[in-house]
């Protein structure tokens, strides 16, 4: 994903027997779903050459300080003109640029006579390599951001142009690895898909690809290397594979599927304002998962009836301190306004595990997925929980926002949150009881859904986590991610049990997550 020396690629996802039998297909892990038909073309970073010896300590310190100022200004400008995932990633790079460990390490190297560029590389690259070499796949993906920042600052220091080359139309870009800044610089008029040897499904590259709707496959492994420029390919990112040099019939069939998908999309957009019903006429509500104000606008324009889940992590991650009540209120209000009065279900902060926050002191855990995460973090840091609840309840009009509690495993957790919500609502003199629901993401919650529903106002099945906990497969691990099946009988039975438990007390049950065949959360 950078100019660094090659590192071992993550293991490709285990293929199912059906997928392994497909001739001429490279297998990987879906980073962003979609279908693309085009020609493969390689993108490779050239190593930025830097002299080892400096021109004197004073000169090199000034060069380093000047480059820091220049890059910081560029990142600040990018932040002002970005939103959602892109903004969060740029802000993360800006915070990293200000890291005293990186600055002090670089200045120590300069004091030893090294050039600013050599000193910067000698400081940041070993840290990135150490993250990549570790056993935590998500920390390895964060190393990509360090290597991206390395390259960006070296480009400023050495006056190197780092723009992504111009590619022909219908390019499916191949790379050993990509940097987040590479994705931001791509020309979407010509690049229609990505296929990457390394990387993972939760990397910033994957997040950006999904955000801009670019089909992407990662963790393909060394099998990608022999592919020549100009080779016709069919990227079936949703299926976790890429067909190489397909025959004429297969190519035509894929192009027909693309045309049909575009026709379906146009038809659905034309009917976006209609009420959602199943084939038998049963009325359901189609809500959208949101992570930013841009998502809210897109959901509204595409006919969503509200938001079934607002991920509030975008406010808390990739920063050095927790957001204030005022900052949270401003962002929640902007998203509520963008929905034009439609219901907004706000999920309380769901961090820990795969989403750590640097300002929350948490001990290292042998198995973070089973440790301090979800609502357990909120209950461990009650002031942070109360600040978030206060911000949500400050949104106007009163009643548009509802609160959802993540990673519930017992009634005691729900009761603790309910008590905090009721107390803060009383302080704010709210006229009505605030609805508080729960996410059913653990088998324990699904099995006891009838008990939970006796006190929760609604239930929402989080299929991504429920599936991984039920099947004991980490959805962020490329070695097993392809084996995760949201339609596994065990998962379906737990969803059915959840619905029955909710119905006992007249509660509606929603379904949300990347669960086929529908990626929108529904209420039924």
Secondary structure, DSSP 8 states (H G I E B T S, - for coil): --SS------------HHHHT-TTEEE-EEEE--EEEEEEEE---------SB-S-HHHHHHHHHHHHHHHHHHHHHHHHT--HHHHHHHHHHHHHHT-HHHHHHHHHHHHTTB-HHHHHHHHHHHHHHHHHHSS-HHHHHHHHHHHHHHHHHHHHHHT---------TTEEEEES---HHHHHH--TTTEEEEEESS--TTSHHHHHHHHTT-EEEE---GGGTT--TT-EEEEEGGGTEEEES--HHHHHHHHHHHHHHHHHHHHHHHTTTS--B-TT--B-EE-EEESSHHHHHHHHHTT--EEEEEETHHHHSSSSS---HHHHHHHHHHHHHHTTT-EEEEE----BTTB--TTS-----TTGGGSSBTHHHHHHSHHHHHHHHHHHHT-SSTTSEEEEESS--SHHHHHHHHHHHHHHHHHTT-SS---EEEEE-SHHHHHTHHHHHTT-S-EEEEHHHHHHHHHT--TT-TTTGGG--TT-HHHHHHHHHHHHHHHHTT--EEEESSBTTB-S-EE-
